[in-house]
Amino acid sequence: MPKVLFVDLGLEVEAEAGASLLEVARKHGAPTGSHCGGVCACSKCHVYVSGDPETVSGMRDDERDMLDLAARELRPSSRLSCQARLVEGEGLCRVAISEESFRAYLDDHEGDRAALVALWRGRRRG
């Protein structure tokens, strides 16, 4: 079963093969934004993926196009978490949530804002 480590939170979880990184983030409370509902129509679920490269599906053209058009702070490891799906295996997928995605999450979770910002700052420094 694949494992996902949300680096900023120090949160490591097991997840089902075939699940998107956005689905895993939502299930385990990792603050990953998404304004389009996970259909590759925005870039608010932008994350940075590292670790075992065979743990996630390859990038399709529509994901690449959306990242090129809309995402900020692009890196070679940039992915849309709604499109990156876990592949069957035993590897570890390391996920760092982009600032853009975290801010989108905050926009949708106003009541949790103070606690989330404190958590985010603490993890970024630590």
DSSP file (Angstrom, degrees, kcal/mol; ACC not computed):
  #  RESIDUE AA STRUCTURE BP1 BP2  ACC     N-H-->O    O-->H-N    N-H-->O    O-->H-N    TCO  KAPPA ALPHA  PHI   PSI    X-CA   Y-CA   Z-CA
    1    1 A M              0   0    0      0, 0.0    15,-0.1     0, 0.0    87,-0.1   0.000 360.0 360.0 360.0 131.1    0.0    0.0    0.0
    2    2 A P        -     0   0    0      0, 0.0    13,-2.5     0, 0.0     2,-0.4  -0.260 360.0-145.7 -64.0 151.4    1.5    3.4   -0.9
    3    3 A K  E     -Ab  14  92A   0     88,-2.0    90,-2.8    11,-0.2     2,-0.4  -0.926   6.4-157.6-117.8 146.4    2.4    5.9    1.8
    4    4 A V  E     -Ab  13  93A   0      9,-3.0     9,-2.8    -2,-0.4     2,-0.6  -0.989   0.3-161.8-124.5 130.4    2.2    9.6    1.6
    5    5 A L  E     -Ab  12  94A   0     88,-2.9    90,-3.2    -2,-0.4     2,-1.2  -0.953   9.5-153.0-111.6 114.5    4.2   12.0    3.8
    6    6 A F  E >>> -Ab  11  95A   0      5,-3.3     5,-1.6    -2,-0.6     4,-1.5  -0.762  15.6-161.7 -84.5  99.3    2.8   15.6    4.0
    7    7 A V  T 345S+     0   0    0     88,-1.8     3,-0.4    -2,-1.2    -1,-0.2   0.851  81.3  54.4 -56.2 -45.8    6.2   17.2    4.7
    8    8 A D  T 345S+     0   0    0     87,-0.5    -1,-0.3     1,-0.2    88,-0.1   0.761 118.5  35.8 -63.6 -25.1    4.9   20.5    6.1
    9    9 A L  T <45S-     0   0    0     -3,-1.2    -1,-0.2     2,-0.1    -2,-0.2   0.576 100.3-126.8-103.0 -13.4    2.8   18.7    8.7
   10   10 A G  T  <5 +     0   0    0     -4,-1.5     2,-0.6    -3,-0.4    -3,-0.2   0.809  61.0 148.0  66.5  28.8    5.1   15.7    9.5
   11   11 A L  E   < -A    6   0A   0     -5,-1.6    -5,-3.3     2,-0.0     2,-0.5  -0.874  27.6-174.7-105.6 115.5    2.0   13.6    8.7
   12   12 A E  E     +A    5   0A   0     -2,-0.6     2,-0.3    -7,-0.3    -7,-0.2  -0.941  12.5 169.3-111.3 128.9    2.6   10.1    7.1
   13   13 A V  E     -A    4   0A   0     -9,-2.8    -9,-3.0    -2,-0.5     2,-0.4  -0.930  33.7-121.7-135.0 156.2   -0.4    8.1    6.1
   14   14 A E  E     -A    3   0A   0     -2,-0.3     2,-0.3   -11,-0.2   -11,-0.2  -0.783  36.4-175.0 -92.4 145.2   -1.2    4.9    4.1
   15   15 A A        -     0   0    0    -13,-2.5     2,-0.2    -2,-0.4     3,-0.0  -0.958  27.8 -97.6-141.7 157.7   -3.5    5.4    1.2
   16   16 A E    >   -     0   0    0     -2,-0.3     3,-1.7   -15,-0.1    70,-0.3  -0.510  42.1-108.1 -74.7 138.5   -5.3    3.4   -1.4
   17   17 A A  T 3  S+     0   0    0      1,-0.2    70,-0.2    -2,-0.2     3,-0.1  -0.435 107.5  35.1 -60.3 140.0   -3.7    3.0   -4.9
   18   18 A G  T 3  S+     0   0    0     68,-2.9    -1,-0.2     1,-0.4     2,-0.2   0.142  87.9 123.1  96.9 -18.3   -5.7    5.0   -7.4
   19   19 A A    <   -     0   0    0     -3,-1.7    67,-2.8    66,-0.1    -1,-0.4  -0.501  62.9-122.3 -74.2 144.0   -6.5    7.8   -4.9
   20   20 A S  B  >  -E   85   0B   0     65,-0.2     4,-2.1    -2,-0.2    65,-0.2  -0.498  20.6-116.7 -78.9 157.1   -5.5   11.3   -5.9
   21   21 A L  H  > S+     0   0    0     63,-2.2     4,-2.5    60,-0.7    61,-0.2   0.833 117.8  56.8 -62.9 -30.9   -3.2   13.2   -3.6
   22   22 A L  H  > S+     0   0    0     59,-2.3     4,-2.6    62,-0.2    -1,-0.2   0.918 105.9  49.2 -65.2 -43.1   -6.1   15.7   -3.1
   23   23 A E  H  > S+     0   0    0     58,-0.3     4,-2.3     2,-0.2    -2,-0.2   0.911 112.6  47.8 -61.2 -42.2   -8.4   12.9   -1.9
   24   24 A V  H  X S+     0   0    0     -4,-2.1     4,-1.7     2,-0.2     6,-0.2   0.918 111.3  51.0 -65.0 -43.5   -5.7   11.7    0.5
   25   25 A A  H  X>S+     0   0    0     -4,-2.5     5,-2.3     1,-0.2     4,-0.6   0.934 112.4  46.0 -59.6 -47.1   -5.1   15.2    1.8
   26   26 A R  H ><5S+     0   0    0     -4,-2.6     3,-0.8     1,-0.2    -1,-0.2   0.910 110.5  53.0 -63.2 -42.6   -8.8   15.8    2.4
   27   27 A K  H 3<5S+     0   0    0     -4,-2.3    -1,-0.2     1,-0.2    -2,-0.2   0.843 118.0  36.6 -61.7 -34.0   -9.2   12.4    4.1
   28   28 A H  H 3<5S-     0   0    0     -4,-1.7    -1,-0.2    -5,-0.2    -2,-0.2   0.285 114.2-108.6-108.5   9.6   -6.4   13.1    6.6
   29   29 A G  T <<5 +     0   0    0     -3,-0.8    -3,-0.2    -4,-0.6    -4,-0.1   0.695  58.8 157.1  77.2  20.2   -6.9   16.9    7.1
   30   30 A A      < -     0   0    0     -5,-2.3     2,-1.9    -6,-0.2    -1,-0.2  -0.687  51.4-115.9 -78.3 128.4   -3.9   18.2    5.2
   31   31 A P        +     0   0    0      0, 0.0     2,-0.5     0, 0.0    74,-0.2  -0.414  56.9 150.4 -73.6  81.9   -4.7   21.8    4.2
   32   32 A T        -     0   0    0     -2,-1.9    70,-0.1   -10,-0.1    13,-0.1  -0.963  35.1-139.9-115.9 122.7   -4.7   21.6    0.4
   33   33 A G        +     0   0    0     11,-0.5     2,-0.2    -2,-0.5    72,-0.1  -0.299  23.2 171.7 -79.7 163.2   -7.0   24.0   -1.5
   34   34 A S        +     0   0    0     70,-0.2    -2,-0.0    11,-0.1     3,-0.0  -0.660  12.6 177.4-170.0 113.6   -9.1   23.3   -4.5
   35   35 A H  S    S+     0   0    0     -2,-0.2    -1,-0.0     1,-0.1    -2,-0.0   0.676  83.6  52.6 -91.6 -18.8  -11.7   25.7   -6.0
   36   36 A C  S    S-     0   0    0      0, 0.0    -1,-0.1     0, 0.0     3,-0.0   0.481 110.3-111.3 -98.0  -2.4  -12.7   23.5   -8.9
   37   37 A G  S    S-     0   0    0      1,-0.2    -2,-0.1     2,-0.1    -3,-0.0   0.655  70.7 -59.5  81.9  14.5  -13.6   20.3   -7.0
   38   38 A G  S    S+     0   0    0      1,-0.0    -1,-0.2   -16,-0.0   -15,-0.1   0.817 101.9 121.1  87.1  31.4  -10.7   18.3   -8.4
   39   39 A V  S    S-     0   0    0     -3,-0.0    -2,-0.1    44,-0.0    -1,-0.0   0.111  85.1-103.9-115.1  21.8  -11.4   18.4  -12.1
   40   40 A C  S    S+     0   0    0      1,-0.1    26,-0.1     2,-0.0     3,-0.1   0.856  87.8 119.5  63.2  38.0   -8.2   20.1  -13.3
   41   41 A A  S    S+     0   0    0     25,-0.0     2,-0.3     0, 0.0    -1,-0.1   0.327  74.5  22.8-115.2   5.0   -9.9   23.5  -13.9
   42   42 A C        -     0   0    0      0, 0.0     3,-0.1     0, 0.0    29,-0.1  -0.860  69.4-128.0-148.7-176.3   -7.8   25.5  -11.5
   43   43 A S  S >  S+     0   0    0     -2,-0.3     3,-1.4    27,-0.1    29,-0.2   0.135  71.4 112.9-124.3  20.0   -4.3   25.3   -9.9
   44   44 A K  T 3  S+     0   0    0      1,-0.3   -11,-0.5    27,-0.1    60,-0.2   0.616  72.5  59.5 -72.5 -11.4   -5.3   25.7   -6.3
   45   45 A C  T 3  S+     0   0    0    -13,-0.1    36,-2.1    -3,-0.1    -1,-0.3   0.101  76.2 149.3-100.2  22.4   -4.3   22.2   -5.4
   46   46 A H  E <   +C   80   0A   0     -3,-1.4    52,-1.6    34,-0.2    55,-0.4  -0.350  16.9 164.8 -61.2 126.3   -0.7   22.8   -6.5
   47   47 A V  E     -CD  79  97A   0     32,-2.8    32,-2.4    50,-0.2     2,-0.5  -0.857  37.6-118.4-134.6 170.4    1.8   20.7   -4.6
   48   48 A Y  E     -CD  78  96A   0     48,-2.9    48,-2.7    -2,-0.3     2,-0.5  -0.974  29.9-159.6-114.2 124.3    5.4   19.6   -4.9
   49   49 A V  E     + D   0  95A   0     28,-2.6     2,-0.2    -2,-0.5    46,-0.2  -0.886  22.6 147.5-111.7 130.9    5.9   15.9   -5.1
   50   50 A S  E     + D   0  94A   0     44,-2.7    44,-2.6    -2,-0.5     2,-0.3  -0.763  29.5  71.8-141.8-169.4    9.2   14.0   -4.4
   51   51 A G  E    S+ D   0  93A   0     -2,-0.2    42,-0.2    42,-0.2    -2,-0.0  -0.741  99.5  10.6  96.6-148.3   10.3   10.7   -3.0
   52   52 A D    >   -     0   0    0     40,-2.2     3,-1.9    -2,-0.3     4,-0.2  -0.557  68.2-151.8 -70.1 113.4    9.9    7.5   -5.0
   53   53 A P  G >  S+     0   0    0      0, 0.0     3,-0.9     0, 0.0    -1,-0.2   0.762  90.3  62.6 -62.5 -25.0    8.9    8.7   -8.5
   54   54 A E  G 3  S+     0   0    0      1,-0.2    37,-0.1    32,-0.0    33,-0.1   0.435  82.7  82.2 -80.6   3.4    7.0    5.5   -9.3
   55   55 A T  G <  S+     0   0    0     -3,-1.9    32,-2.6    37,-0.1     2,-0.3   0.681  91.6  47.4 -81.4 -17.0    4.5    6.2   -6.5
   56   56 A V  B <  S-F   86   0C   0     -3,-0.9    30,-0.2    30,-0.3    28,-0.1  -0.911  89.4-101.2-126.8 154.4    2.4    8.6   -8.5
   57   57 A S        -     0   0    0     28,-2.6    -2,-0.1    -2,-0.3     3,-0.1  -0.190  47.8 -94.4 -63.1 158.9    0.9    8.6  -12.0
   58   58 A G        -     0   0    0      1,-0.1     2,-0.4    26,-0.1    27,-0.2  -0.281  44.8 -94.7 -71.7 162.9    2.5   10.5  -14.8
   59   59 A M        -     0   0    0     25,-0.1     2,-0.2     4,-0.0    -1,-0.1  -0.647  36.7-147.3 -83.7 132.1    1.5   14.0  -15.7
   60   60 A R     >  -     0   0    0     -2,-0.4     4,-2.2     1,-0.1     3,-0.2  -0.500  27.4-105.5 -91.2 166.1   -1.0   14.4  -18.5
   61   61 A D  H  > S+     0   0    0      1,-0.2     4,-2.8     2,-0.2     5,-0.2   0.871 117.5  55.1 -61.0 -39.8   -1.1   17.3  -21.0
   62   62 A D  H  > S+     0   0    0      1,-0.2     4,-2.0     2,-0.2    -1,-0.2   0.876 109.7  47.3 -65.7 -35.3   -4.2   18.9  -19.4
   63   63 A E  H  > S+     0   0    0     -3,-0.2     4,-2.5     2,-0.2    -1,-0.2   0.931 112.4  49.1 -67.6 -45.2   -2.5   19.0  -16.0
   64   64 A R  H  X S+     0   0    0     -4,-2.2     4,-2.5     1,-0.2    -2,-0.2   0.914 111.6  49.8 -59.8 -44.0    0.7   20.4  -17.5
   65   65 A D  H  X S+     0   0    0     -4,-2.8     4,-2.2     2,-0.2    -1,-0.2   0.915 110.6  49.1 -62.4 -43.9   -1.3   23.1  -19.4
   66   66 A M  H  X>S+     0   0    0     -4,-2.0     4,-2.6     2,-0.2     5,-0.7   0.905 111.6  49.0 -64.8 -41.4   -3.1   24.1  -16.2
   67   67 A L  H  X5S+     0   0    0     -4,-2.5     4,-1.1     1,-0.2    -1,-0.2   0.933 112.3  48.7 -61.9 -45.0    0.1   24.4  -14.3
   68   68 A D  H  <5S+     0   0    0     -4,-2.5    -2,-0.2    -5,-0.2    -1,-0.2   0.872 118.3  40.3 -62.6 -37.6    1.7   26.5  -17.0
   69   69 A L  H  <5S+     0   0    0     -4,-2.2    -2,-0.2    -5,-0.2    -1,-0.2   0.875 132.5  11.1 -79.1 -39.4   -1.3   28.8  -17.2
   70   70 A A  H  <5S+     0   0    0     -4,-2.6    -3,-0.2    -5,-0.2    -2,-0.1   0.742  93.8  96.7-120.1 -28.8   -2.3   29.3  -13.6
   71   71 A A     << -     0   0    0     -4,-1.1     3,-0.3    -5,-0.7     2,-0.3  -0.341  52.3-148.2 -77.2 150.1    0.2   28.1  -11.0
   72   72 A R  S    S+     0   0    0      1,-0.2    28,-0.1   -29,-0.2    -2,-0.1  -0.710  74.8  25.6-105.9 162.9    2.7   30.2   -9.3
   73   73 A E  S    S-     0   0    0     -2,-0.3    -1,-0.2     1,-0.2     2,-0.1   0.904  81.0-166.5  52.5  49.8    6.1   29.1   -8.0
   74   74 A L        +     0   0    0     -3,-0.3    -1,-0.2    -7,-0.1   -26,-0.1  -0.413  11.3 176.1 -68.6 142.0    6.5   26.3  -10.5
   75   75 A R    >   -     0   0    0     -2,-0.1     3,-2.0     1,-0.0    -1,-0.0  -0.890  48.1-100.4-134.9 165.2    9.2   23.7   -9.9
   76   76 A P  T 3  S+     0   0    0      0, 0.0    -2,-0.0     0, 0.0    -1,-0.0   0.796 125.0  53.6 -58.0 -25.6   10.1   20.5  -11.7
   77   77 A S  T 3  S+     0   0    0      2,-0.0   -28,-2.6   -29,-0.0   -30,-0.1   0.363  81.3 129.9 -90.5   5.1    8.3   18.6   -8.9
   78   78 A S  E <   +C   48   0A   0     -3,-2.0     2,-0.3   -30,-0.2   -30,-0.2  -0.357  27.6 162.0 -65.3 136.5    5.0   20.6   -9.3
   79   79 A R  E     -C   47   0A   0    -32,-2.4   -32,-2.8    -2,-0.1     2,-0.6  -0.973  43.6-116.5-145.1 157.2    1.8   18.6   -9.6
   80   80 A L  E >>  -C   46   0A   0     -2,-0.3     3,-1.8   -34,-0.2     4,-1.8  -0.893  25.9-144.9 -90.8 122.2   -1.9   19.3   -9.3
   81   81 A S  T 34 S+     0   0    0    -36,-2.1   -59,-2.3    -2,-0.6   -60,-0.7   0.739  96.8  61.7 -65.5 -20.3   -2.9   17.1   -6.4
   82   82 A C  T 34 S+     0   0    0    -61,-0.2    -1,-0.3     1,-0.2   -62,-0.1   0.708 112.4  37.2 -74.8 -17.9   -6.3   16.3   -8.0
   83   83 A Q  T <4 S+     0   0    0     -3,-1.8     2,-0.8   -63,-0.1    -2,-0.2   0.688  93.6  89.1-106.2 -24.6   -4.5   14.7  -11.0
   84   84 A A     <  -     0   0    0     -4,-1.8   -63,-2.2   -28,-0.1     2,-0.4  -0.678  62.6-169.1 -79.8 112.3   -1.6   12.9   -9.3
   85   85 A R  B     -E   20   0B   0     -2,-0.8   -28,-2.6   -65,-0.2   -65,-0.2  -0.824  23.2-111.4-108.0 142.1   -2.8    9.5   -8.4
   86   86 A L  B     -F   56   0C   0    -67,-2.8   -68,-2.9    -2,-0.4     2,-0.3  -0.453  29.2-143.6 -71.3 140.7   -1.1    6.9   -6.2
   87   87 A V        -     0   0    0    -32,-2.6    -1,-0.0   -70,-0.2   -33,-0.0  -0.794  30.5 -90.5-105.0 146.8    0.2    3.8   -8.0
   88   88 A E  S    S+     0   0    0     -2,-0.3     2,-0.3   -87,-0.1    -1,-0.1  -0.281  82.1  80.8 -54.8 134.9    0.1    0.3   -6.4
   89   89 A G  S    S-     0   0    0      2,-0.1   -72,-0.0     1,-0.1   -34,-0.0  -0.927  83.6 -86.6 153.1-174.2    3.4   -0.4   -4.5
   90   90 A E  S    S+     0   0    0     -2,-0.3    -1,-0.1   -88,-0.1    -2,-0.1   0.260  75.2 121.5-110.4   9.3    5.3    0.2   -1.3
   91   91 A G        -     0   0    0    -37,-0.1   -88,-2.0     1,-0.1     2,-0.5  -0.083  60.1-117.4 -74.9 172.8    7.0    3.5   -2.0
   92   92 A L  E     -b    3   0A   0    -90,-0.2   -40,-2.2   -88,-0.0     2,-0.6  -0.959  18.6-158.4-113.9 122.9    6.8    6.8   -0.1
   93   93 A C  E     -bD   4  51A   0    -90,-2.8   -88,-2.9    -2,-0.5     2,-0.5  -0.900   9.6-153.2-100.1 119.0    5.4    9.9   -1.9
   94   94 A R  E     -bD   5  50A   0    -44,-2.6   -44,-2.7    -2,-0.6     2,-0.5  -0.830  12.6-168.5 -96.2 127.6    6.6   13.1   -0.2
   95   95 A V  E     -bD   6  49A   0    -90,-3.2   -88,-1.8    -2,-0.5     2,-0.5  -0.968  11.2-171.2-123.0 122.8    4.1   16.0   -0.7
   96   96 A A  E     - D   0  48A   0    -48,-2.7   -48,-2.9    -2,-0.5     2,-0.4  -0.963  25.3-132.0-108.9 126.5    4.9   19.7    0.1
   97   97 A I  E     - D   0  47A   0     -2,-0.5   -50,-0.2   -50,-0.2   -51,-0.1  -0.616  22.5-124.0 -80.2 130.0    1.8   21.9   -0.1
   98   98 A S     >  -     0   0    0    -52,-1.6     4,-2.4    -2,-0.4     5,-0.2  -0.324  17.2-117.8 -70.6 156.2    2.4   25.1   -2.1
   99   99 A E  H  > S+     0   0    0      1,-0.2     4,-2.6     2,-0.2     5,-0.2   0.892 116.6  56.4 -58.1 -40.5    1.7   28.5   -0.5
  100  100 A E  H  > S+     0   0    0      1,-0.2     4,-1.9     2,-0.2    -1,-0.2   0.902 108.6  45.7 -58.6 -44.0   -0.9   29.0   -3.2
  101  101 A S  H  > S+     0   0    0    -55,-0.4     4,-2.2     2,-0.2   -68,-0.5   0.899 111.4  51.6 -69.2 -41.0   -2.7   25.9   -2.2
  102  102 A F  H  X S+     0   0    0     -4,-2.4     4,-2.3     1,-0.2    -2,-0.2   0.919 110.0  49.5 -62.0 -43.2   -2.5   26.6    1.5
  103  103 A R  H  X S+     0   0    0     -4,-2.6     4,-2.1     1,-0.2    -1,-0.2   0.889 109.3  51.9 -63.8 -38.6   -4.0   30.1    0.9
  104  104 A A  H  X S+     0   0    0     -4,-1.9     4,-1.1     2,-0.2    -1,-0.2   0.889 108.8  51.3 -63.8 -38.3   -6.8   28.6   -1.1
  105  105 A Y  H >X S+     0   0    0     -4,-2.2     4,-0.7   -74,-0.2     3,-0.5   0.924 108.3  51.5 -63.1 -44.2   -7.6   26.2    1.7
  106  106 A L  H >< S+     0   0    0     -4,-2.3     3,-1.0     1,-0.2    -2,-0.2   0.886 103.2  59.0 -60.4 -39.0   -7.7   29.1    4.2
  107  107 A D  H 3< S+     0   0    0     -4,-2.1     3,-0.4     1,-0.3    -1,-0.2   0.846 111.4  41.5 -57.8 -33.9  -10.1   31.0    1.9
  108  108 A D  H << S+     0   0    0     -4,-1.1    -1,-0.3    -3,-0.5    -2,-0.2   0.516 117.7  47.0 -91.7  -6.3  -12.5   28.0    2.3
  109  109 A H    X<  +     0   0    0     -3,-1.0     3,-1.5    -4,-0.7     4,-0.3  -0.384  61.1 154.6-133.3  54.7  -11.9   27.5    6.0
  110  110 A E  G >  S+     0   0    0     -3,-0.4     3,-1.5     1,-0.3     4,-0.3   0.845  71.5  59.1 -53.1 -40.7  -12.2   30.9    7.6
  111  111 A G  G 3  S+     0   0    0      1,-0.3    -1,-0.3     2,-0.1     4,-0.2   0.754 109.1  44.2 -64.1 -24.4  -13.2   29.6   11.0
  112  112 A D  G <> S+     0   0    0     -3,-1.5     4,-2.5     1,-0.1    -1,-0.3   0.352  83.1 110.2 -98.0   4.0   -9.9   27.6   11.3
  113  113 A R  H <> S+     0   0    0     -3,-1.5     4,-2.8    -4,-0.3     5,-0.2   0.871  74.3  46.1 -53.6 -53.4   -7.7   30.4   10.0
  114  114 A A  H  > S+     0   0    0     -4,-0.3     4,-2.1     1,-0.2    -1,-0.2   0.918 116.2  45.1 -60.8 -45.8   -5.7   31.3   13.2
  115  115 A A  H  > S+     0   0    0      1,-0.2     4,-2.2     2,-0.2    -1,-0.2   0.903 114.8  48.6 -65.3 -40.8   -5.0   27.7   14.1
  116  116 A L  H  X S+     0   0    0     -4,-2.5     4,-2.9     2,-0.2    -2,-0.2   0.909 110.6  49.7 -67.2 -42.1   -4.0   26.7   10.6
  117  117 A V  H  X S+     0   0    0     -4,-2.8     4,-2.7    -5,-0.2     5,-0.2   0.917 111.8  49.1 -63.2 -42.8   -1.7   29.7   10.2
  118  118 A A  H  X S+     0   0    0     -4,-2.1     4,-2.3    -5,-0.2    -2,-0.2   0.922 113.1  47.2 -62.2 -43.9    0.0   29.0   13.5
  119  119 A L  H  X S+     0   0    0     -4,-2.2     4,-2.3     2,-0.2     5,-0.2   0.935 112.8  49.0 -61.3 -47.3    0.5   25.3   12.5
  120  120 A W  H  X S+     0   0    0     -4,-2.9     4,-2.3     1,-0.2    -2,-0.2   0.926 112.7  46.6 -60.7 -47.8    1.8   26.3    9.0
  121  121 A R  H  X S+     0   0    0     -4,-2.7     4,-1.8     1,-0.2     5,-0.2   0.906 111.7  51.9 -63.0 -41.8    4.3   28.8   10.4
  122  122 A G  H  X S+     0   0    0     -4,-2.3     4,-1.9    -5,-0.2    -1,-0.2   0.902 112.6  44.4 -62.0 -42.2    5.5   26.4   13.1
  123  123 A R  H  < S+     0   0    0     -4,-2.3    -1,-0.2     2,-0.2    -2,-0.2   0.868 110.6  54.2 -71.4 -37.1    6.1   23.6   10.5
  124  124 A R  H  < S+     0   0    0     -4,-2.3    -1,-0.2    -5,-0.2    -2,-0.2   0.859 114.7  40.7 -66.3 -34.5    7.8   25.9    8.0
  125  125 A R  H  <        0   0    0     -4,-1.8    -2,-0.2     1,-0.2    -1,-0.2   0.852 360.0 360.0 -78.9 -36.1   10.3   27.1   10.7
  126  126 A G     <        0   0    0     -4,-1.9    -1,-0.2    -5,-0.2    -2,-0.2   0.461 360.0 360.0 -75.1 360.0   10.8   23.6   12.3
